[in-house]
Amino acid sequence: MAVQSLTALALASASASVSGGDIGNTSADGAVFVVDITAIAGTTPTAVFTIEGKDPLSGKYYTILASASLSAVSTTVLRVHPAMTPAANLTASDMMPSVFRVRATIGGTTPDVTATVGVIKNG
């Protein structure tokens, strides 16, 4: 299997919550998500990054893993794989579905968040 790296979400001075587009997954059991916050400003700004699967029947999204509430320039790695030991807000013992996305929930007063979320998966 070839390793694929792609951008799941890119925020440029985001002040409201935003969802990335659907990402197809045909063969990867797991994935690594690298959340890189390069700027965060405002009064008590926060960002929570959520990996969501998409139910193929209803089209509804469900939570696979959500980061902790992040409030500073930082890099956070989130991991999803059925063989991993779960760790709150960092690792989910789950399979990657055939379609997934990343959602950023932005909070605070006049928040301003610049960040990217890269995903690395096999297949």
Secondary structure per residue as TSV (DSSP state, phi and psi in degrees):
chain	resnum	aa	ss	phi	psi
A	1	M	-	360.0	140.8
A	2	A	-	-87.2	144.6
A	3	V	E	-82.5	131.7
A	4	Q	E	-112.7	135.5
A	5	S	E	-123.2	131.9
A	6	L	E	-152.4	167.2
A	7	T	E	-90.9	120.7
A	8	A	E	-89.0	-28.9
A	9	L	E	-161.7	139.6
A	10	A	E	-134.3	124.4
A	11	L	E	-113.5	131.4
A	12	A	E	-123.3	102.9
A	13	S	E	54.9	47.4
A	14	A	E	-72.5	136.6
A	15	S	-	-121.5	0.8
A	16	A	S	-142.0	164.5
A	17	S	-	-66.0	147.1
A	18	V	E	-148.7	147.6
A	19	S	E	-114.0	140.5
A	20	G	-	-76.7	171.6
A	21	G	-	-76.0	164.7
A	22	D	-	-64.6	140.0
A	23	I	E	-119.9	126.5
A	24	G	E	-80.6	147.5
A	25	N	-	-141.0	110.9
A	26	T	S	-97.7	-22.3
A	27	S	S	-147.9	-4.0
A	28	A	-	-83.7	129.0
A	29	D	S	-75.5	-32.4
A	30	G	-	-142.4	176.1
A	31	A	E	-157.1	159.1
A	32	V	E	-115.7	132.4
A	33	F	E	-117.1	125.3
A	34	V	E	-108.8	110.3
A	35	V	E	-93.7	117.9
A	36	D	E	-120.4	100.9
A	37	I	E	-88.9	116.1
A	38	T	E	-101.5	-17.1
A	39	A	E	-156.7	137.4
A	40	I	E	-149.7	124.6
A	41	A	E	-143.6	172.9
A	42	G	E	115.4	-172.5
A	43	T	E	-93.5	116.4
A	44	T	E	46.1	55.3
A	45	P	E	-72.4	144.8
A	46	T	E	-141.5	156.6
A	47	A	E	-144.3	131.0
A	48	V	E	-118.6	127.7
A	49	F	E	-106.3	125.3
A	50	T	E	-120.6	128.3
A	51	I	E	-89.4	123.7
A	52	E	E	-121.6	135.7
A	53	G	E	-91.0	157.7
A	54	K	E	-115.2	122.4
A	55	D	-	-69.2	121.7
A	56	P	T	-67.5	-22.6
A	57	L	T	-83.9	-51.9
A	58	S	T	-90.2	-21.9
A	59	G	-	80.1	4.4
A	60	K	-	-84.0	150.9
A	61	Y	E	-96.6	146.6
A	62	Y	E	-132.7	152.3
A	63	T	E	-79.2	128.5
A	64	I	E	-97.4	-46.4
A	65	L	E	-158.5	137.1
A	66	A	E	-122.4	137.7
A	67	S	-	-70.4	169.5
A	68	A	-	-68.2	168.9
A	69	S	-	-72.7	116.3
A	70	L	B	-100.4	136.8
A	71	S	-	-137.4	17.4
A	72	A	S	-147.2	162.1
A	73	V	S	-60.6	125.1
A	74	S	E	-168.8	168.6
A	75	T	E	-121.8	126.5
A	76	T	E	-124.8	133.7
A	77	V	E	-108.4	125.8
A	78	L	E	-111.2	137.8
A	79	R	E	-128.0	138.5
A	80	V	E	-131.0	122.8
A	81	H	-	-167.5	141.1
A	82	P	T	-64.7	-20.4
A	83	A	T	-93.5	0.6
A	84	M	S	-89.8	151.0
A	85	T	-	-80.4	127.3
A	86	P	-	-61.9	143.1
A	87	A	B	-140.9	125.5
A	88	A	T	-49.8	127.6
A	89	N	T	64.4	11.4
A	90	L	T	-132.8	-40.8
A	91	T	E	-138.8	134.5
A	92	A	E	-119.0	135.0
A	93	S	-	-90.7	85.7
A	94	D	-	-154.6	160.6
A	95	M	-	-90.5	147.6
A	96	M	-	-75.6	129.6
A	97	P	-	-75.9	175.5
A	98	S	S	-69.7	-22.6
A	99	V	E	-138.5	133.1
A	100	F	E	-145.1	170.1
A	101	R	E	-152.7	171.4
A	102	V	E	-119.1	135.0
A	103	R	E	-118.6	138.1
A	104	A	E	-110.5	124.3
A	105	T	E	-103.6	113.2
A	106	I	E	-101.0	133.2
A	107	G	E	-133.7	173.9
A	108	G	E	108.4	177.2
A	109	T	E	-95.0	124.3
A	110	T	E	46.8	53.7
A	111	P	E	-69.5	155.0
A	112	D	E	-146.7	104.9
A	113	V	E	-122.2	128.3
A	114	T	E	-117.6	123.6
A	115	A	E	-160.8	162.1
A	116	T	E	-131.6	154.6
A	117	V	E	-128.9	112.5
A	118	G	E	-97.5	148.8
A	119	V	E	-125.8	137.5
A	120	I	E	-121.9	124.9
A	121	K	E	-144.9	155.8
A	122	N	E	-89.6	129.2
A	123	G	-	99.4	360.0
